[in-house]
C-alpha cells in the first residue's frame, strides 16, 4: 500500500548548532522542504544578524541536490524592541519570533519574564506580519507540571489574543484537551502545531517498566483523554492544526543522568510516525492537509510542488543515531518497528527514510 502527498514542512524543529548540524540538518532536509528553526541556542538567537549567521551554518550542511529552506526565528527577551522586529521582517528570512516564558523549558533562562514587557515588540510583529510562536506553559513552581499549559491559556493566551487581534499566533506543541478546544474556538489568527509523541503516547509511557528519560519532553506527556483530543484535532481537517515535530535531540549522557534534559528526537522518521497515527485512525486522507497544507497556509507560504510517497512497510528503528562528531542520541521508538517508509522525490532523486 502506498499514498502520495505534497512534500511537507516541519513547523517546529530544533537543529542545535556546531557539529550537531552535520547530522541533524540532513535528517530534516531529506523529509521536509522547509522547517521553522528554533532559536534557543546558547547563547540564543535574539537578533537578525545572529539569525542570518545561523542560517548560513545550517545551509552549509544541506545535502547536495536536496531542496531545503530553514525558516528562521528570533528568541524574544525582555529587551526585544520594535526596531529589532522591523529589522527582522526586512531581512526576508526571519518569519517568526519565539516566546519562551523564562525557565519554561530547555535554554529558556533568557526568555520573557512578563508579557507586558514585550507588548511594544508584539505590536510591531502584528504590524509587520511576523508570527508569534508560543511555548505555552506558566513557570510558577507551585503549579503542577501537568496543569501548566491549561493555566497558561487562561492567564496569558486569552488576554493576549484579545489585546492583539491582528497578531498571528501559533501555540506550539499543544498537549491538552483545553489547548485543542481553545485553538479550535479562537479567531482565525490562532493556530497550533502538534508533535508525534503527543499524538502517540500518554504520560504512562514515561514510567513504563521504570523511569524512561527518552520519553521525557516539555510540555510533558499528559493523560489519555488529552492524547485522544489531540488526535481528534489533528485528523479533523481543521486548518488550525498542523505538523510541528519539536524534534529536540540530546546526547545520551545528558538524558541518562540524575537530571535528564527534556526533549524527544523524532526527525529521523517524523513523517512515518505521523502516518502511523493517521493510519490507525483511518484518516490517511487527512494527512496531507495536516502535514503539507495547513501550516504553509497559516504562515503565508506557497505550497510545495514536490511529492513524497509513503509506503506501508515494516522496519526496525535503530537503538541510536549519531549526533555530531562523537555523540549519540536515542530516537523515539528505538528498537521498535515502524510501519511506514517515506520517499521524497526531489532534484536529487528519491530520498528514502
The 8 nearest C-alpha neighbors of each residue, nearest first, counted from 0:
[[1, 311, 310, 2, 312, 309, 339, 308],
 [2, 0, 310, 309, 311, 308, 3, 339],
 [3, 1, 309, 308, 310, 4, 0, 307],
 [2, 4, 308, 307, 309, 306, 1, 5],
 [5, 3, 307, 287, 306, 6, 308, 2],
 [4, 6, 306, 305, 291, 307, 7, 303],
 [5, 7, 306, 307, 305, 4, 31, 291],
 [8, 6, 291, 290, 31, 5, 32, 9],
 [7, 9, 33, 31, 32, 34, 291, 10],
 [10, 8, 34, 243, 11, 242, 33, 35],
 [9, 11, 243, 35, 34, 242, 8, 12],
 [12, 10, 243, 245, 35, 9, 244, 36],
 [11, 13, 245, 36, 246, 37, 35, 244],
 [14, 12, 247, 37, 15, 246, 36, 245],
 [13, 15, 23, 20, 12, 16, 24, 36],
 [14, 16, 13, 19, 40, 20, 17, 23],
 [17, 15, 20, 19, 14, 18, 40, 56],
 [18, 16, 19, 20, 15, 323, 21, 56],
 [17, 19, 323, 20, 21, 324, 16, 22],
 [323, 20, 18, 21, 17, 322, 16, 22],
 [21, 19, 23, 18, 24, 22, 16, 17],
 [20, 22, 19, 60, 18, 23, 323, 24],
 [21, 23, 20, 19, 323, 24, 25, 322],
 [22, 24, 20, 26, 25, 14, 21, 19],
 [23, 25, 20, 26, 27, 22, 28, 61],
 [26, 24, 28, 27, 23, 61, 22, 29],
 [27, 25, 23, 24, 267, 28, 29, 266],
 [26, 28, 24, 30, 25, 29, 266, 31],
 [29, 27, 25, 31, 30, 67, 26, 24],
 [28, 30, 27, 26, 25, 31, 350, 65],
 [31, 29, 28, 27, 343, 32, 26, 270],
 [32, 30, 8, 7, 28, 33, 27, 29],
 [31, 33, 67, 8, 66, 68, 7, 28],
 [34, 32, 68, 8, 31, 67, 69, 9],
 [33, 35, 9, 69, 10, 8, 70, 36],
 [34, 36, 70, 10, 11, 12, 71, 69],
 [37, 35, 12, 71, 70, 34, 13, 69],
 [36, 38, 13, 12, 39, 72, 35, 11],
 [37, 39, 44, 74, 40, 43, 73, 72],
 [40, 38, 43, 106, 37, 44, 41, 74],
 [39, 41, 43, 42, 38, 15, 44, 106],
 [42, 40, 43, 39, 106, 44, 16, 38],
 [41, 43, 40, 44, 39, 106, 45, 109],
 [44, 42, 40, 39, 41, 38, 45, 74],
 [45, 43, 38, 49, 74, 73, 50, 46],
 [44, 46, 74, 73, 43, 75, 49, 47],
 [47, 45, 49, 48, 44, 73, 50, 83],
 [46, 48, 50, 87, 49, 51, 86, 45],
 [47, 49, 51, 50, 46, 52, 53, 45],
 [50, 48, 52, 47, 51, 46, 44, 53],
 [51, 49, 47, 53, 48, 52, 44, 54],
 [52, 50, 54, 48, 53, 49, 47, 55],
 [51, 53, 49, 55, 54, 50, 48, 56],
 [54, 52, 50, 56, 55, 51, 49, 57],
 [53, 55, 57, 51, 52, 56, 50, 58],
 [54, 56, 58, 52, 57, 53, 59, 51],
 [57, 55, 53, 59, 54, 58, 52, 60],
 [56, 58, 54, 55, 59, 60, 53, 20],
 [57, 59, 55, 60, 61, 56, 54, 69],
 [58, 60, 56, 57, 61, 55, 62, 54],
 [59, 61, 58, 57, 21, 24, 62, 20],
 [60, 62, 58, 25, 59, 24, 63, 28],
 [63, 61, 65, 25, 60, 64, 28, 29],
 [64, 62, 65, 61, 347, 66, 60, 346],
 [63, 65, 347, 346, 62, 66, 345, 348],
 [66, 64, 63, 62, 347, 67, 346, 345],
 [65, 67, 32, 64, 68, 345, 28, 346],
 [68, 66, 32, 28, 33, 65, 69, 31],
 [67, 69, 33, 70, 32, 34, 66, 58],
 [70, 68, 34, 33, 71, 35, 36, 67],
 [71, 69, 35, 34, 36, 68, 94, 92],
 [70, 72, 93, 36, 92, 69, 94, 35],
 [73, 71, 95, 96, 93, 38, 94, 37],
 [72, 74, 96, 45, 44, 38, 97, 75],
 [75, 73, 45, 97, 38, 44, 96, 43],
 [76, 74, 98, 97, 79, 73, 96, 110],
 [75, 77, 111, 110, 78, 79, 109, 74],
 [76, 78, 111, 116, 79, 117, 112, 75],
 [79, 77, 76, 80, 117, 75, 116, 111],
 [80, 78, 76, 77, 75, 120, 83, 117],
 [79, 81, 83, 120, 82, 78, 84, 119],
 [82, 80, 120, 84, 123, 83, 119, 85],
 [83, 81, 85, 80, 84, 86, 120, 123],
 [82, 84, 86, 80, 81, 85, 87, 79],
 [85, 83, 81, 87, 82, 86, 88, 124],
 [84, 86, 82, 88, 87, 83, 89, 81],
 [87, 85, 89, 83, 84, 88, 82, 90],
 [88, 86, 84, 90, 47, 85, 89, 93],
 [87, 89, 85, 90, 86, 91, 93, 84],
 [88, 90, 86, 87, 91, 85, 92, 93],
 [91, 89, 87, 88, 92, 86, 93, 47],
 [90, 92, 89, 88, 93, 87, 94, 86],
 [93, 91, 90, 71, 94, 70, 51, 88],
 [92, 94, 71, 72, 87, 95, 91, 88],
 [95, 93, 129, 71, 72, 92, 70, 130],
 [96, 94, 130, 72, 129, 131, 93, 73],
 [95, 97, 73, 72, 131, 74, 132, 130],
 [98, 96, 132, 74, 75, 133, 131, 73],
 [97, 99, 133, 75, 132, 134, 100, 96],
 [98, 100, 110, 134, 107, 101, 111, 97],
 [99, 101, 111, 110, 103, 112, 102, 98],
 [102, 100, 110, 108, 111, 107, 112, 103],
 [101, 103, 108, 107, 104, 100, 138, 110],
 [104, 102, 100, 138, 101, 107, 136, 99],
 [103, 105, 107, 102, 217, 106, 261, 99],
 [106, 104, 107, 261, 103, 260, 39, 102],
 [107, 105, 39, 108, 104, 40, 41, 109],
 [108, 106, 102, 110, 101, 109, 105, 104],
 [107, 109, 102, 101, 110, 106, 103, 105],
 [110, 108, 107, 101, 76, 111, 106, 43],
 [111, 109, 101, 99, 76, 107, 100, 108],
 [110, 112, 76, 100, 101, 77, 113, 99],
 [111, 113, 101, 100, 110, 77, 114, 116],
 [114, 112, 115, 116, 111, 77, 117, 100],
 [115, 113, 116, 117, 118, 111, 112, 155],
 [114, 116, 118, 113, 117, 119, 112, 77],
 [115, 117, 114, 113, 77, 118, 119, 112],
 [118, 116, 120, 114, 119, 115, 77, 121],
 [117, 119, 121, 115, 120, 116, 122, 114],
 [120, 118, 122, 121, 117, 81, 123, 80],
 [119, 121, 81, 123, 117, 80, 118, 122],
 [122, 120, 124, 118, 123, 119, 117, 125],
 [121, 123, 119, 125, 124, 120, 118, 126],
 [122, 124, 126, 120, 121, 125, 81, 127],
 [125, 123, 129, 121, 127, 122, 126, 128],
 [124, 126, 166, 122, 128, 123, 165, 127],
 [125, 127, 123, 124, 128, 122, 165, 166],
 [128, 126, 124, 125, 129, 123, 88, 85],
 [129, 127, 125, 126, 124, 130, 166, 167],
 [130, 128, 124, 95, 94, 127, 125, 131],
 [131, 129, 95, 167, 168, 128, 96, 132],
 [130, 132, 168, 96, 95, 97, 169, 167],
 [133, 131, 97, 169, 168, 96, 98, 170],
 [134, 132, 98, 170, 135, 171, 97, 169],
 [135, 133, 99, 171, 136, 98, 170, 132],
 [134, 136, 133, 148, 151, 170, 137, 152],
 [137, 135, 148, 147, 151, 134, 138, 103],
 [136, 138, 151, 147, 139, 148, 150, 135],
 [137, 139, 103, 140, 136, 102, 100, 101],
 [138, 140, 141, 142, 137, 147, 143, 136],
 [141, 139, 142, 138, 143, 144, 137, 147],
 [140, 142, 139, 143, 138, 144, 147, 137],
 [143, 141, 140, 139, 144, 147, 146, 138],
 [142, 144, 146, 145, 147, 141, 140, 139],
 [145, 143, 146, 147, 142, 219, 218, 148],
 [144, 146, 143, 147, 221, 219, 148, 220],
 [147, 145, 143, 144, 149, 148, 150, 142],
 [146, 148, 136, 137, 150, 144, 149, 145],
 [149, 147, 136, 151, 150, 135, 146, 152],
 [148, 150, 152, 151, 146, 147, 177, 153],
 [149, 151, 153, 147, 152, 148, 154, 146],
 [152, 150, 148, 136, 137, 154, 155, 149],
 [153, 151, 156, 149, 150, 155, 154, 157],
 [152, 154, 150, 151, 157, 155, 156, 149],
 [153, 155, 151, 152, 150, 156, 157, 158],
 [156, 154, 151, 152, 158, 157, 153, 159],
 [157, 155, 152, 159, 158, 160, 153, 151],
 [156, 158, 160, 159, 153, 155, 152, 161],
 [159, 157, 161, 156, 160, 155, 162, 154],
 [160, 158, 156, 162, 161, 157, 163, 155],
 [161, 159, 157, 163, 158, 162, 164, 156],
 [160, 162, 158, 159, 163, 164, 157, 156],
 [161, 163, 159, 160, 158, 164, 157, 165],
 [164, 162, 160, 165, 166, 161, 159, 122],
 [163, 165, 166, 160, 161, 162, 188, 167],
 [164, 166, 163, 125, 167, 188, 126, 160],
 [167, 165, 125, 164, 163, 168, 188, 124],
 [168, 166, 188, 130, 189, 131, 165, 169],
 [169, 167, 131, 189, 130, 132, 166, 188],
 [170, 168, 132, 190, 191, 171, 189, 133],
 [171, 169, 191, 133, 132, 190, 173, 168],
 [170, 172, 192, 191, 173, 169, 133, 134],
 [173, 171, 193, 192, 194, 174, 170, 243],
 [172, 174, 171, 193, 178, 175, 170, 192],
 [175, 173, 197, 172, 225, 221, 178, 218],
 [176, 174, 225, 178, 177, 173, 179, 221],
 [175, 177, 225, 179, 228, 178, 180, 229],
 [176, 178, 180, 175, 179, 181, 149, 152],
 [179, 177, 181, 175, 180, 176, 173, 182],
 [180, 178, 176, 182, 181, 177, 183, 175],
 [179, 181, 183, 177, 178, 182, 176, 184],
 [182, 180, 178, 184, 179, 183, 185, 177],
 [181, 183, 185, 179, 184, 180, 190, 178],
 [184, 182, 180, 181, 185, 179, 239, 190],
 [183, 185, 181, 182, 180, 186, 179, 187],
 [184, 186, 182, 183, 181, 189, 187, 188],
 [187, 185, 188, 189, 184, 182, 164, 183],
 [186, 188, 189, 185, 190, 239, 167, 184],
 [187, 189, 167, 186, 168, 166, 190, 165],
 [190, 188, 168, 187, 169, 167, 186, 185],
 [189, 191, 239, 169, 182, 240, 170, 168],
 [192, 190, 170, 169, 240, 171, 239, 241],
 [191, 193, 171, 241, 243, 172, 242, 240],
 [192, 194, 172, 243, 242, 173, 241, 191],
 [195, 193, 244, 243, 196, 197, 172, 245],
 [196, 194, 198, 197, 273, 199, 244, 272],
 [197, 195, 199, 198, 194, 200, 220, 263],
 [196, 198, 194, 195, 199, 200, 226, 220],
 [197, 199, 195, 196, 230, 226, 200, 229],
 [200, 198, 196, 197, 195, 276, 201, 226],
 [201, 199, 197, 196, 198, 204, 202, 226],
 [200, 202, 223, 221, 222, 220, 203, 204],
 [201, 203, 220, 221, 204, 205, 222, 200],
 [202, 204, 205, 201, 206, 207, 200, 222],
 [205, 203, 207, 202, 206, 201, 200, 214],
 [204, 206, 211, 214, 203, 202, 207, 210],
 [207, 205, 210, 209, 204, 203, 211, 208],
 [208, 206, 204, 209, 205, 203, 210, 211],
 [207, 209, 206, 210, 211, 204, 205, 203],
 [210, 208, 206, 207, 211, 205, 204, 212],
 [209, 211, 206, 205, 212, 207, 208, 214],
 [210, 212, 205, 213, 214, 206, 209, 215],
 [213, 211, 215, 214, 254, 210, 255, 259],
 [212, 214, 215, 211, 263, 254, 329, 331],
 [215, 213, 205, 212, 211, 216, 263, 204],
 [216, 214, 212, 261, 213, 262, 205, 219],
 [215, 217, 261, 262, 219, 218, 263, 214],
 [218, 216, 219, 261, 104, 262, 215, 220],
 [217, 219, 216, 220, 174, 172, 136, 148],
 [218, 220, 217, 216, 221, 215, 145, 202],
 [219, 221, 202, 201, 197, 218, 174, 200],
 [220, 222, 202, 201, 225, 219, 145, 223],
 [223, 221, 201, 225, 224, 202, 226, 220],
 [224, 222, 226, 201, 225, 227, 221, 202],
 [223, 225, 227, 226, 222, 228, 176, 221],
 [226, 224, 175, 176, 228, 223, 227, 222],
 [227, 225, 223, 229, 228, 224, 198, 201],
 [226, 228, 230, 224, 225, 229, 231, 223],
 [227, 229, 225, 231, 176, 226, 230, 232],
 [230, 228, 232, 226, 231, 227, 233, 198],
 [231, 229, 233, 227, 232, 228, 198, 234],
 [230, 232, 228, 229, 234, 233, 235, 227],
 [233, 231, 229, 235, 230, 234, 228, 179],
 [234, 232, 230, 231, 235, 240, 229, 289],
 [233, 235, 231, 236, 232, 285, 230, 282],
 [236, 234, 232, 237, 233, 231, 285, 230],
 [235, 237, 234, 285, 238, 288, 233, 289],
 [236, 238, 239, 235, 240, 232, 233, 234],
 [239, 237, 293, 240, 236, 241, 289, 288],
 [238, 240, 190, 237, 191, 241, 293, 183],
 [241, 239, 191, 238, 192, 233, 190, 237],
 [242, 240, 289, 192, 294, 293, 290, 193],
 [241, 243, 290, 192, 193, 9, 289, 10],
 [244, 242, 10, 11, 192, 9, 194, 193],
 [243, 245, 194, 246, 11, 195, 12, 242],
 [246, 244, 12, 11, 243, 247, 194, 13],
 [245, 247, 264, 244, 265, 12, 266, 263],
 [246, 248, 262, 264, 263, 13, 245, 249],
 [249, 247, 264, 263, 262, 246, 328, 250],
 [250, 248, 328, 253, 251, 254, 247, 262],
 [249, 251, 328, 252, 253, 327, 326, 254],
 [252, 250, 254, 253, 328, 255, 327, 249],
 [251, 253, 255, 250, 254, 256, 249, 259],
 [254, 252, 251, 250, 259, 255, 260, 256],
 [255, 253, 259, 251, 260, 252, 256, 212],
 [256, 254, 252, 259, 253, 251, 212, 257],
 [255, 257, 259, 258, 254, 253, 252, 212],
 [256, 258, 259, 255, 254, 253, 260, 212],
 [259, 257, 256, 260, 254, 255, 253, 212],
 [258, 260, 254, 256, 253, 255, 257, 212],
 [261, 259, 254, 253, 262, 258, 249, 105],
 [262, 260, 216, 215, 217, 259, 105, 263],
 [261, 263, 216, 247, 248, 215, 260, 217],
 [262, 264, 247, 246, 248, 216, 265, 213],
 [265, 263, 248, 246, 330, 247, 331, 266],
 [266, 264, 246, 269, 267, 331, 330, 263],
 [265, 267, 269, 268, 246, 27, 264, 26],
 [266, 268, 26, 265, 269, 27, 352, 330],
 [269, 267, 266, 271, 270, 352, 265, 272],
 [270, 268, 266, 272, 265, 271, 267, 273],
 [269, 271, 273, 272, 268, 274, 341, 30],
 [270, 272, 274, 339, 269, 268, 273, 340],
 [273, 271, 269, 275, 270, 274, 195, 268],
 [272, 274, 270, 276, 275, 271, 195, 277],
 [275, 273, 271, 277, 276, 272, 278, 270],
 [274, 276, 278, 272, 273, 277, 279, 271],
 [277, 275, 273, 279, 274, 278, 280, 272],
 [276, 278, 282, 274, 280, 283, 279, 275],
 [277, 279, 281, 275, 280, 283, 276, 282],
 [280, 278, 276, 277, 281, 275, 282, 274],
 [281, 279, 277, 282, 278, 276, 283, 234],
 [282, 280, 278, 279, 283, 277, 284, 276],
 [281, 283, 277, 284, 280, 285, 278, 234],
 [284, 282, 277, 286, 285, 278, 281, 274],
 [283, 285, 282, 286, 287, 281, 288, 277],
 [286, 284, 283, 282, 288, 287, 234, 236],
 [287, 285, 289, 283, 288, 284, 290, 277],
 [288, 286, 290, 291, 289, 4, 285, 292],
 [287, 289, 292, 286, 291, 290, 285, 293],
 [288, 290, 241, 286, 287, 293, 242, 291],
 [291, 289, 242, 287, 7, 288, 286, 241],
 [290, 292, 7, 287, 288, 5, 8, 289],
 [291, 293, 288, 295, 294, 296, 290, 289],
 [294, 292, 238, 296, 295, 241, 289, 288],
 [293, 295, 297, 241, 296, 292, 298, 10],
 [294, 296, 300, 298, 292, 297, 293, 299],
 [295, 297, 299, 293, 294, 298, 300, 292],
 [296, 298, 294, 299, 295, 293, 300, 190],
 [299, 297, 295, 296, 300, 294, 130, 94],
 [300, 298, 296, 297, 295, 301, 294, 302],
 [299, 301, 295, 298, 296, 302, 297, 294],
 [302, 300, 303, 295, 299, 296, 304, 292],
 [301, 303, 295, 300, 292, 304, 291, 296],
 [302, 304, 305, 5, 6, 301, 32, 7],
 [305, 303, 302, 5, 306, 6, 301, 32],
 [306, 304, 6, 303, 5, 345, 344, 307],
 [307, 305, 5, 6, 4, 344, 343, 304],
 [306, 308, 343, 6, 4, 342, 3, 344],
 [309, 307, 3, 342, 341, 2, 343, 310],
 [310, 308, 341, 2, 1, 340, 3, 342],
 [309, 311, 1, 340, 339, 312, 0, 341],
 [312, 310, 339, 0, 338, 1, 340, 309],
 [311, 313, 339, 338, 310, 340, 314, 337],
 [312, 314, 338, 337, 339, 336, 311, 315],
 [313, 315, 336, 337, 312, 338, 316, 339],
 [314, 316, 336, 335, 334, 337, 317, 313],
 [315, 317, 334, 333, 335, 336, 332, 318],
 [318, 316, 319, 334, 333, 315, 320, 330],
 [317, 319, 333, 334, 329, 316, 330, 320],
 [320, 318, 329, 317, 328, 327, 330, 321],
 [319, 321, 328, 327, 329, 322, 317, 330],
 [322, 320, 327, 326, 328, 323, 319, 22],
 [323, 321, 326, 327, 19, 22, 328, 320],
 [322, 19, 324, 18, 22, 326, 21, 325],
 [323, 325, 326, 18, 322, 19, 321, 21],
 [326, 324, 323, 327, 322, 321, 18, 19],
 [327, 325, 322, 323, 324, 250, 321, 328],
 [326, 328, 321, 322, 250, 320, 251, 319],
 [329, 327, 250, 320, 251, 319, 322, 249],
 [328, 330, 319, 318, 333, 320, 251, 331],
 [331, 329, 264, 333, 265, 332, 328, 319],
 [330, 332, 333, 265, 264, 263, 329, 213],
 [333, 331, 335, 330, 334, 316, 336, 337],
 [334, 332, 318, 316, 330, 335, 331, 317],
 [335, 333, 318, 316, 317, 315, 332, 336],
 [336, 334, 332, 333, 315, 316, 337, 317],
 [335, 337, 315, 314, 316, 313, 338, 334],
 [338, 336, 314, 313, 339, 315, 335, 316],
 [337, 339, 313, 312, 311, 336, 314, 275],
 [340, 338, 311, 312, 271, 310, 337, 313],
 [341, 339, 310, 309, 352, 271, 312, 311],
 [340, 342, 309, 352, 351, 308, 310, 271],
 [341, 343, 351, 308, 350, 307, 349, 352],
 [342, 344, 307, 350, 349, 345, 30, 306],
 [343, 345, 349, 348, 306, 307, 342, 350],
 [346, 344, 348, 347, 343, 349, 305, 65],
 [345, 347, 348, 64, 65, 344, 66, 349],
 [348, 346, 64, 345, 65, 349, 344, 63],
 [349, 347, 345, 344, 346, 350, 343, 64],
 [348, 350, 344, 343, 342, 351, 345, 347],
 [349, 351, 343, 342, 29, 348, 344, 352],
 [352, 350, 342, 341, 349, 343, 340, 29],
 [351, 341, 340, 268, 342, 350, 267, 30]]
